[in-house]
Protein backbone atom coordinates (compact mmCIF):
# COMPACT_ATOMS: atom_id res chain seq x y z
CA UNK A 1 0.00 0.00 0.00
CA UNK A 2 1.15 3.54 -0.78
CA UNK A 3 -0.10 6.63 1.08
CA UNK A 4 -1.73 9.20 -1.20
CA UNK A 5 -3.47 11.98 0.74
CA UNK A 6 -5.00 12.96 4.04
CA UNK A 7 -8.77 13.30 4.16
CA UNK A 8 -10.64 15.42 6.74
CA UNK A 9 -11.13 13.82 10.12
CA UNK A 10 -14.63 12.41 10.77
CA UNK A 11 -15.65 12.93 7.10
CA UNK A 12 -18.12 10.36 5.77
CA UNK A 13 -16.08 8.50 3.15
CA UNK A 14 -18.59 5.72 2.43
CA UNK A 15 -19.61 7.12 -0.97
CA UNK A 16 -15.97 7.65 -1.93
CA UNK A 17 -15.04 4.12 -0.89
CA UNK A 18 -17.88 2.62 -2.92
CA UNK A 19 -16.85 4.64 -5.96
CA UNK A 20 -13.22 3.57 -5.61
CA UNK A 21 -14.17 -0.09 -5.40
CA UNK A 22 -16.55 0.22 -8.35
CA UNK A 23 -13.66 1.66 -10.33
CA UNK A 24 -11.57 -1.29 -9.13
CA UNK A 25 -9.08 0.91 -7.32
CA UNK A 26 -7.60 -1.08 -4.44
CA UNK A 27 -7.28 1.17 -1.38
CA UNK A 28 -7.48 1.55 2.41
CA UNK A 29 -8.48 4.43 4.66
CA UNK A 30 -6.86 4.48 8.08
CA UNK A 31 -7.56 6.77 11.02
CA UNK A 32 -4.56 8.90 11.91
CA UNK A 33 -4.00 11.55 14.52
CA UNK A 34 -4.46 14.40 12.02
CA UNK A 35 -7.14 12.89 9.76
CA UNK A 36 -8.01 9.90 7.60
CA UNK A 37 -5.13 8.65 5.46
CA UNK A 38 -6.01 7.27 2.02
CA UNK A 39 -3.76 4.51 0.72
CA UNK A 40 -3.65 3.00 -2.78
CA UNK A 41 -2.57 -0.49 -3.83
CA UNK A 42 -1.45 0.40 -7.34
CA UNK A 43 0.29 3.79 -7.74
CA UNK A 44 -0.51 3.73 -11.46
CA UNK A 45 -4.14 4.47 -10.53
CA UNK A 46 -3.22 7.58 -8.56
CA UNK A 47 -4.50 10.03 -11.18
CA UNK A 48 -7.89 8.32 -11.38
CA UNK A 49 -8.10 8.18 -7.58
CA UNK A 50 -7.19 11.87 -7.26
CA UNK A 51 -9.85 12.80 -9.80
CA UNK A 52 -12.50 10.91 -7.84
CA UNK A 53 -11.44 12.51 -4.56
CA UNK A 54 -11.60 15.99 -6.08
CA UNK A 55 -15.12 15.33 -7.35
CA UNK A 56 -16.06 13.92 -3.93
CA UNK A 57 -14.73 17.06 -2.24
CA UNK A 58 -16.83 19.23 -4.57
CA UNK A 59 -19.93 17.18 -3.81
CA UNK A 60 -20.29 15.94 -7.39
CA UNK A 61 -21.94 12.55 -8.10
CA UNK A 62 -19.33 9.81 -8.47
CA UNK A 63 -20.96 7.96 -11.34
CA UNK A 64 -19.01 5.14 -12.88
CA UNK A 65 -17.13 5.73 -16.09
CA UNK A 66 -18.22 2.37 -17.36
CA UNK A 67 -21.82 3.26 -16.43
CA UNK A 68 -21.54 6.34 -18.59
CA UNK A 69 -20.08 4.21 -21.38
CA UNK A 70 -22.86 1.68 -20.88
CA UNK A 71 -25.44 4.45 -21.14
CA UNK A 72 -23.80 5.74 -24.29
CA UNK A 73 -23.62 2.24 -25.71
CA UNK A 74 -27.32 1.74 -24.98
CA UNK A 75 -28.13 5.01 -26.72
CA UNK A 76 -25.97 4.04 -29.68
CA UNK A 77 -27.57 0.59 -29.85
CA UNK A 78 -31.09 2.03 -29.78
CA UNK A 79 -30.14 4.52 -32.49
CA UNK A 80 -28.75 1.67 -34.58
CA UNK A 81 -31.86 -0.45 -34.11
CA UNK A 82 -33.93 2.45 -35.42
CA UNK A 83 -31.94 2.21 -38.65
CA UNK A 84 -32.83 -1.49 -39.09
CA UNK A 85 -36.36 -1.71 -37.65
CA UNK A 86 -37.61 -4.51 -39.92
CA UNK A 87 -34.64 -6.77 -39.17
CA UNK A 88 -34.91 -6.06 -35.45
CA UNK A 89 -38.66 -6.70 -35.53
CA UNK A 90 -38.17 -10.03 -37.34
CA UNK A 91 -35.81 -11.16 -34.59
CA UNK A 92 -38.05 -9.83 -31.80
CA UNK A 93 -41.24 -11.45 -33.14
CA UNK A 94 -39.48 -14.80 -33.57
CA UNK A 95 -38.19 -14.66 -29.99
CA UNK A 96 -41.58 -13.69 -28.57
CA UNK A 97 -43.40 -16.44 -30.49
CA UNK A 98 -40.79 -19.00 -29.39
CA UNK A 99 -41.33 -17.96 -25.77
CA UNK A 100 -45.12 -18.04 -26.12
CA UNK A 101 -45.00 -21.54 -27.61
CA UNK A 102 -43.45 -22.63 -24.32
CA UNK A 103 -46.56 -21.28 -22.58
CA UNK A 104 -49.41 -22.08 -24.97
CA UNK A 105 -47.86 -25.00 -26.85
CA UNK A 106 -49.80 -26.54 -29.72
CA UNK A 107 -52.63 -24.04 -29.31
CA UNK A 108 -50.37 -21.29 -30.66
CA UNK A 109 -48.61 -23.46 -33.24
CA UNK A 110 -51.86 -24.42 -35.03
CA UNK A 111 -52.76 -20.72 -35.18
CA UNK A 112 -49.62 -19.99 -37.18
CA UNK A 113 -49.38 -22.99 -39.52
CA UNK A 114 -49.88 -22.30 -43.23
CA UNK A 115 -53.34 -23.93 -43.24
CA UNK A 116 -55.86 -24.48 -40.42
CA UNK A 117 -55.44 -27.67 -38.40
CA UNK A 118 -58.15 -29.35 -36.37
CA UNK A 119 -59.09 -32.63 -34.72
CA UNK A 120 -61.70 -35.05 -36.04
CA UNK A 121 -62.18 -38.51 -34.63
CA UNK A 122 -58.95 -38.22 -32.68
CA UNK A 123 -56.94 -37.48 -35.83
CA UNK A 124 -55.45 -34.31 -37.22
CA UNK A 125 -57.38 -32.75 -40.08
CA UNK A 126 -55.65 -30.23 -42.32
CA UNK A 127 -57.33 -27.43 -44.20
CA UNK A 128 -56.34 -26.25 -47.64
CA UNK A 129 -54.60 -23.17 -48.94
CA UNK A 130 -57.84 -21.98 -50.51
CA UNK A 131 -59.55 -22.23 -47.11
CA UNK A 132 -56.76 -20.12 -45.65
CA UNK A 133 -57.38 -17.40 -48.22
CA UNK A 134 -61.19 -17.50 -48.34
CA UNK A 135 -61.44 -17.42 -44.54
CA UNK A 136 -59.31 -14.27 -44.44
CA UNK A 137 -56.48 -15.92 -42.50
CA UNK A 138 -53.91 -14.48 -44.89
CA UNK A 139 -51.30 -14.16 -42.12
CA UNK A 140 -50.82 -17.91 -42.37
CA UNK A 141 -48.99 -17.45 -45.67
CA UNK A 142 -46.14 -15.77 -43.77
CA UNK A 143 -46.52 -16.83 -40.13
CA UNK A 144 -44.76 -20.24 -40.41
CA UNK A 145 -41.52 -18.31 -40.95
CA UNK A 146 -41.72 -17.15 -37.33
CA UNK A 147 -42.24 -20.66 -35.94
CA UNK A 148 -39.15 -22.36 -34.48
CA UNK A 149 -39.14 -25.71 -32.73
CA UNK A 150 -35.87 -25.65 -30.80
CA UNK A 151 -33.13 -23.36 -29.52
CA UNK A 152 -30.60 -24.37 -32.18
CA UNK A 153 -33.18 -23.87 -34.92
CA UNK A 154 -34.01 -20.41 -33.54
CA UNK A 155 -30.44 -19.24 -32.94
CA UNK A 156 -29.11 -20.45 -36.28
CA UNK A 157 -31.83 -18.70 -38.26
CA UNK A 158 -31.87 -15.44 -36.32
CA UNK A 159 -28.09 -15.15 -36.43
CA UNK A 160 -28.16 -15.10 -40.24
CA UNK A 161 -31.25 -12.91 -40.38
CA UNK A 162 -29.36 -10.36 -38.32
CA UNK A 163 -26.17 -10.71 -40.37
CA UNK A 164 -27.75 -10.35 -43.80
CA UNK A 165 -30.80 -8.30 -42.87
CA UNK A 166 -28.75 -5.44 -41.42
CA UNK A 167 -26.82 -5.09 -44.65
CA UNK A 168 -29.92 -4.99 -46.83
CA UNK A 169 -31.85 -2.61 -44.60
CA UNK A 170 -28.91 -0.27 -44.02
CA UNK A 171 -27.95 -0.13 -47.70
CA UNK A 172 -31.32 -0.44 -49.43
CA UNK A 173 -33.81 0.71 -46.84
CA UNK A 174 -36.53 -0.76 -44.66
CA UNK A 175 -39.06 -0.93 -47.49
CA UNK A 176 -36.83 -3.26 -49.50
CA UNK A 177 -36.16 -5.40 -46.44
CA UNK A 178 -39.88 -5.66 -45.66
CA UNK A 179 -40.64 -6.58 -49.26
CA UNK A 180 -37.95 -9.28 -49.16
CA UNK A 181 -39.36 -10.70 -45.92
CA UNK A 182 -42.89 -10.90 -47.31
CA UNK A 183 -42.02 -12.23 -50.76
CA UNK A 184 -39.34 -14.66 -49.55
CA UNK A 185 -41.35 -15.80 -46.55
CA UNK A 186 -44.51 -16.46 -48.52
CA UNK A 187 -42.59 -17.93 -51.45
CA UNK A 188 -40.63 -20.33 -49.24
CA UNK A 189 -43.73 -21.37 -47.28
CA UNK A 190 -45.78 -22.09 -50.40
CA UNK A 191 -42.87 -24.01 -51.93
CA UNK A 192 -42.76 -26.22 -48.83
CA UNK A 193 -46.54 -26.60 -48.72
CA UNK A 194 -46.65 -27.72 -52.35
CA UNK A 195 -44.69 -30.84 -51.32
CA UNK A 196 -47.61 -31.88 -49.12
CA UNK A 197 -46.05 -30.71 -45.84
CA UNK A 198 -48.18 -28.72 -43.41
CA UNK A 199 -46.37 -28.83 -40.07
CA UNK A 200 -43.24 -26.84 -40.81
CA UNK A 201 -41.73 -23.56 -39.72
CA UNK A 202 -38.62 -21.47 -39.47
CA UNK A 203 -36.94 -18.45 -40.99
CA UNK A 204 -34.46 -20.50 -43.02
CA UNK A 205 -36.25 -19.89 -46.32
CA UNK A 206 -35.95 -16.16 -45.73
CA UNK A 207 -32.31 -16.61 -44.69
CA UNK A 208 -31.48 -18.23 -48.02
CA UNK A 209 -33.27 -15.42 -49.84
CA UNK A 210 -31.21 -12.82 -47.94
CA UNK A 211 -28.02 -14.79 -48.60
CA UNK A 212 -28.67 -14.96 -52.35
CA UNK A 213 -29.67 -11.29 -52.48
CA UNK A 214 -26.58 -10.06 -50.65
CA UNK A 215 -24.27 -12.38 -52.59
CA UNK A 216 -25.59 -11.29 -55.99
CA UNK A 217 -25.46 -7.60 -55.04
CA UNK A 218 -21.85 -7.98 -53.86
CA UNK A 219 -20.86 -9.81 -57.05
CA UNK A 220 -22.64 -7.65 -59.61
CA UNK A 221 -22.12 -4.30 -57.86
CA UNK A 222 -18.80 -4.66 -55.98
CA UNK A 223 -18.87 -1.08 -54.64
CA UNK A 224 -22.42 -1.36 -53.30
CA UNK A 225 -21.25 -2.05 -49.75
CA UNK A 226 -22.62 -5.58 -49.62
CA UNK A 227 -20.31 -8.33 -48.44
CA UNK A 228 -20.53 -12.03 -47.75
CA UNK A 229 -17.49 -14.31 -47.34
CA UNK A 230 -17.22 -16.76 -50.21
CA UNK A 231 -16.69 -19.66 -47.82
CA UNK A 232 -19.95 -18.78 -46.09
CA UNK A 233 -21.78 -19.01 -49.41
CA UNK A 234 -20.14 -22.39 -50.05
CA UNK A 235 -21.07 -23.60 -46.56
CA UNK A 236 -24.71 -22.47 -46.79
CA UNK A 237 -25.22 -23.97 -50.23
CA UNK A 238 -23.38 -27.13 -49.21
CA UNK A 239 -25.60 -27.42 -46.14
CA UNK A 240 -28.72 -27.03 -48.25
CA UNK A 241 -27.58 -29.79 -50.60
CA UNK A 242 -26.51 -32.02 -47.69
CA UNK A 243 -29.93 -31.82 -46.00
CA UNK A 244 -31.51 -33.01 -49.23
CA UNK A 245 -29.58 -36.29 -49.11
CA UNK A 246 -30.39 -39.52 -47.26
CA UNK A 247 -27.18 -39.08 -45.30
CA UNK A 248 -28.67 -36.07 -43.51
CA UNK A 249 -31.51 -38.20 -42.19
CA UNK A 250 -29.13 -40.85 -40.90
CA UNK A 251 -27.37 -38.28 -38.68
CA UNK A 252 -30.52 -36.62 -37.37
CA UNK A 253 -31.13 -33.85 -39.93
CA UNK A 254 -33.86 -35.49 -41.95
CA UNK A 255 -36.76 -33.24 -40.95
CA UNK A 256 -35.61 -30.13 -42.83
CA UNK A 257 -37.73 -27.83 -44.99
CA UNK A 258 -35.56 -28.27 -48.07
CA UNK A 259 -38.12 -26.89 -50.52
CA UNK A 260 -38.45 -23.75 -48.38
CA UNK A 261 -34.67 -23.30 -48.58
CA UNK A 262 -34.72 -23.71 -52.33
CA UNK A 263 -37.74 -21.45 -52.75
CA UNK A 264 -36.13 -18.73 -50.66
CA UNK A 265 -32.87 -19.04 -52.56
CA UNK A 266 -34.65 -18.55 -55.89
CA UNK A 267 -36.48 -15.49 -54.57
CA UNK A 268 -33.19 -13.98 -53.38
CA UNK A 269 -31.51 -14.61 -56.73
CA UNK A 270 -34.37 -12.85 -58.52
CA UNK A 271 -34.41 -9.84 -56.19
CA UNK A 272 -30.62 -9.65 -56.12
CA UNK A 273 -30.48 -9.65 -59.90
CA UNK A 274 -33.29 -7.08 -60.17
CA UNK A 275 -31.82 -4.60 -57.69
CA UNK A 276 -28.29 -5.01 -59.00
CA UNK A 277 -29.58 -4.47 -62.55
CA UNK A 278 -31.28 -1.26 -61.46
CA UNK A 279 -28.13 -0.08 -59.74
CA UNK A 280 -25.98 -0.79 -62.80
CA UNK A 281 -28.53 0.80 -65.12
CA UNK A 282 -28.61 4.06 -63.11
CA UNK A 283 -24.85 4.52 -63.15
N, C-alpha and C positions, 0 to 999 in steps of 0.2 A: 504494500500500500504506500502511496505517496501523498503527503499533505498538499492541499491546494489552496484553501482559503478559510478564513475564520468567519463564521456566520453569527449573527446577533444571538446573545444569550436568551434563552426562553422563547425563541421564535418557533412557531409551528412549522416544521419542515416536512410534514407528512405529504403534502401535495408535491413538493420538490422531489422527495424520495421516490414517490410513485412514478413521476415523470422520468427520473433517471433510470429506474429499473425498466420502464417501458421502452426506453431508448437503448437498453442493454448496456448501460454504463455501470460497471461494477464500482461500488463505493462503500464508504462507512462514514458515519457522523458520530463523533465522540464528544462528550462533555468535557470541556477544559475550564480552567479557572477564569479565563477571560472571554469565553464564548463557546460556540459549537464548532469544532474543527471538522472540515469536510476533506475526506481522503478519496483518492481515486486508484483503482487497480491498474489501469492502463493509461499511462501518461499521454499516449497518442490521442486519447479522447478528451484531453483537457480543453480544447477550444469549444467542443460541443457542450461540455459540462458548463464552462464559463458562460456561454450564450444562454443556457437554460437558467442558470442562477440569476443572471441579469434580468431576464424576463420575469422570473419569480419575484425579484426585488421590486420591479415596477408594477407588480400585480397583474401582469398579463396572463391569459390562459396558456397553459403549457400543453397545447395539443400536439399529438404525435406527428412527426414528419411523415411517417408511413401512412398515418390516417389521412393526412392531407393528400398524399399521393393516391391512396385508395379512393378518396372522394373524387379526385380528378380522373382517375381511371374509370370510375363508375360513370362519370359525366361523359367521358370520351366514348365509353362502350354504348351508352344510351344514344349518343349522337350518331354512332356508327350504325346501330340497329335501325335508326330512322331512315338511313340511306338504303337499307335492304329489308324493307318491311315484309315483302311477300315471302322471301326466304326464311326470315325469322318466324313468320306466322306459320309456315309449313312445318317447321320444327316444333313450334309450341303446340299446334293442334295435334300433331302426332304423339307428343309426350302426354298431353292431357287425355287423349283417347286411350292410350296405353294404360294410363293410371286408372281411368274409369272402367276399363274392361276388368281390372282386378277387383272392382267393387260390384259391378252389375253383371259381369260374365257374359254368357250367351245372349242375354236379353239385349245388350248393346250391340253385339256382333251381328245379329240377324237384322238389326236396324240399318246397318251400314254395308251389308253385302250387295252385290250388283243387282240381284233380283230378290223379291220377297221370299222368305222361307217360313214354313209353318209345319205343324204336326197334324197328321191324319192317320188314325189307326195305329198310333205308336211309331209311325215312320215319318221321316222328313219329307216334306213336299216342297218342291221348288217352283217358283213362279217363272214367268218368261220376261224377256226384255221388253216386249210390247206391253205387258202388264205394268212394268216399271214406268214406262213413258205415259201410258194412258191414265194411270192412277196419279200422275203428277209427282211421283217420287224420283224426280230427275237427279237429285243429289246422289243417288245410288250409282250413277255412271262414273262418278269421281271418288266417292267415299271409300271404296276398297283400298285406295292408295294410302289412306291414313290408318289402315288396320295393320298392326304388327303383333305377332304371336310369340315373341320371345325377346329377351334383352339383346342378344346378339343380332337378331334380325333388325331390331329397332336401331341399335347403335351403328351398325354397318351402313344402313340406308341413310340415316340422318347425317352421318359424317360426310358422305359424298354429296348429299343435298346442300349442305353448308359450304363445302369446298367449291362445287361448280356453281351453285345458285348465286353466291356472292359475286362471282365474276360477271355473270350475265346481268344481274340486276344493277351492279355498279357501273358497268360499261354500256348497257343497252336500256336500262330503265326498268321500273317496276311493272309497267304495262306489258313489256315483252316477256318478263319473267312469269307474270300471271297467265299470259296467253300460253306459254310453254307448259306450265303446270296443268292447265285445263285440257289442252289438246293432247299432250303426252299422257296425262293420267287417264283420260277417257279412252284414248287410242289403245293404250296398253291393257286397260281393263276389258275392253271389247275383244281385243285379240285373244286374251286368255279365256274369256267367256265362250268364244266361238269354238273352242276345243271341247266344250261340254263341261268345263269346270265352273263351279259356282262358289265354293268355299275357298276363296283365295284373298290375299291382301298383301300390302306392302308398297313402299315407295320405289322399289327397284326399277320398275318400268320407267318412271320419271327420271331416275338416276341415269339410266342408259341414254335417255333422250338428252339430258343435260351434258353428259359426257360427249356424245356425238356432236352436239351443237358447238360446244367449246372447242373440241378438237378440229372441226372443220373451219371454224372462224380463225383459229390460230394458224392453220395450214394455208388457207386461201388469202387471209389478210394478216400477214405476220406482224404488222405494226399496230394491230387493233388493241393490243393489251391482253388478249386472251393467252392463257398458257396451260398446258397439261403435259406432264412428263410422258415421253413416248413409252417408257416401260409400264406406266400406269395404264395406258391404252391397251398395251399388249396383255397385261394382267387381267383387265376387266373383260376384254373380248375372249381371252383364253378361259376365264371362269365361266362365261356364258356358254361357250362351246362344251366345256367339261360337264356342266350340270345337265346338258342334253344327252349325255352318254349313259349307258348302263352302269359304268364304273362309279358314277356319282351316287347312284342308289345304293351300291354295295358298301359305301363308306358313310352312309347316313345323310346324303344330300339329294335324295330322290324326289322329295316333295317341293319342287321349285317351280315358280311360275315362268317357265322358259319362254312361252309365247308372249307374255307381258314384256319380258326383257327385249325380245326381238322387235315387238311392236313399238316400244319406246325408242329403241335404237333407230328404227326407220324414220320415226317422227323427227328425232334430233338431226338426222342426216338431211332431211328435207328442209327443216327450219335453218340449219346451219348453212346449207347451200343458198337458200333464199336471202338470208340476211347478209351473207358474205358477197353475194352477187350484187345486192343493192349498194353495199359499201364500195365495191370496186367500180360500179357504174357511175357513182356520184363523185368519183375522184376527178 
